[in-house]
């Protein structure tokens, strides 16, 4: 489990804030990274939305099986 990092940030009048560079580097958050925002009690929790590139190599499915599954999903929609 990652150690907790705590840094103070300021919210602008438009409701915006900046994720500190140290945290962005640690979590590999770059321009275009998608995040979900949730409330958890009195906390705001940001989580990275995994991209297809983050998921690459995480499955035991072969490339052919993956393409067949995608084709099947396209047919159903």
Residue pairs with C-beta under 8 A, 6 or more apart in sequence:
2 26
5 22
5 23
5 26
7 20
7 22
7 23
9 17
9 18
9 19
9 20
10 17
11 17
19 29
19 46
23 29
24 30
27 48
28 48
29 35
29 48
33 48
33 49
34 48
34 49
34 51
35 46
35 47
35 48
35 49
36 46
36 47
36 49
37 44
37 45
37 46
38 44
38 45
38 47
39 45
48 54
59 66
61 69
